[in-house]
């Protein structure tokens, strides 16, 4: 959109609000929207793969909020990592290509893909129960995640 000032920080919140703890990022997005932080654009999506391309374009800095099931930490554990901190898994993904492949392709095509990406992910308890409640520890990670995004916004 011509004349539009790109956000300093775009926050991509991935999840599904009807699947228990998978609603985590949607709750974070709701709180961020209430705060209306200058220079921060909040986007929510249930999509994956190429469908995320439009959501990630045009930001100088991208924060992705999601759940990550490692089963190595208690529910509510908040992880923070950068794109370079992990290696994408080789091979095919059950849901098509992943976000890392979308970022790489966008860069190869010369699109306005954010050069810096941070991931904020929480360990869930249950992301499969339709209509399930969020685990209290996962819900308690929402304000911590919002606070971390506010910190990121202040330096973006």
N, C-alpha and C positions, 0 to 999 in steps of 0.2 A: 504494500500500500504506500503510495507516494506521500512524502511528507511525514510519515509516521516515524517517531523516534524509537529505535529498537530498545528493548529492556536491557538493563545492565545484567540482570539475572532472570533467566526463565526457569521456572520450577515445573517439571513434568511429573505429575502425580499419577501413578499407575495402580489400578485396582478395580475391584468390583464391590460396590457397597452392600450387596446382598449375600456375600460369601464370608461371613464371620470376620476373621482377622484380615482378610484381603481388602477390607474397607479402610485399613489404616491410612493409606495415602489420600484417600478421599476425605477423611477427617482432617488430615493435615491441610489439604487444599481449602477446606471450609474455613478453618481457623485463619489461614493466611489471607483469604479473601476478606474476612471480617477486619483484619488489621490494615489492609490496603496499603502495603509498603511501597513507597515511591521507588520506581525503577525496577520493580519486580512484577513479572507477568506469571500468573499461575494457570496451568493447563491440566485438565484431568482427562484420562483416557483409559478405556478398557481394551484398547487395540494393542497389536504387536507388529513386529516386522516393518514392512514398507509403509504401513498405515501410520506409523509414528513420524515419518519424514516431515510432513507439514508442521507437526508439533514442535520439532526441534530446530527448525530453521530460524535464522535471524537474531539469535541471542549471542552475546559475547561470552556468556558463561551459562552453563546448564547444570541444574541440580535435578537429579532423578530420585524420586521418592517411591519406594516399593517395599514389599516384603521379600525376604530371602530365607528359605528353609534350609538350614545347615544341619539341624538336629545336634549341634555341638554347643549350644548355649541355651539358657532358659528363655522362654517367651518374653518379649519386651526388650531384649538386648538390641541396642542400636549400633549398627555398623556404619562406618564411613570409609569409603575408598574412592580412589581416582581411577579413571579409565586405564591408566598405565600400570596400576597395581595388580591387575589380574589379566590372565590370558584367556581369550574366548575359547570355548571348547571347540575342537575341530569336528567336522561332520555335520550331519543334518540335525535340525531341531524339530521337535514334535509340532511346533506351531509356526513353522517356516523359519525365516531368518530372524536373528536377534538384533537387539539395539546396537551392539558393537558392529555388526556387519552393516547396518544402516548408516552409522556414523562414518565408517570407512568408505562406503560407496559414495556418500555425500561429499566427502573430501576429494575422492578421485574425480568426481564430476564437477568439482569447483563450486559446489553449492555453499550457501552461507551456514555451514554446520559449525556449531560452537567449537572453538579450539580447546576449550577446557571443560571437562565434565566431572562432576562429583556425584557419587551415589550415596544416598542415605537410605539404609534398609533396616528393617526391624525383623527379628526372629519371631515368626508367628506360632500360634498354638494350633489353630484350625482354620484353614482357608477353603474348606470343602463343604461345610454345612450351610445349605441355603437357609437364609433367615437366621443364621446363628448369631449370637452376641459376640462382640469382641472380648477377648481375654482381658481381664483387668490390667495385667502387666503391659500388654500391647497398647491398650488405651492410654496408659500412663506414659508411654513413649511419645505420644502426640505432642505435648507441650515442649518436651526436650528437643524434638525434631524441629518444631517451629522456631524455638530459640536459636538452634544451630543455623537455620536458614536466615534468620535475621542477622546473625553474625556474618554469614557469607555475603549477604546483600550489602553490608556496610563496607566490605572490601572489594566488591565486584566492580 
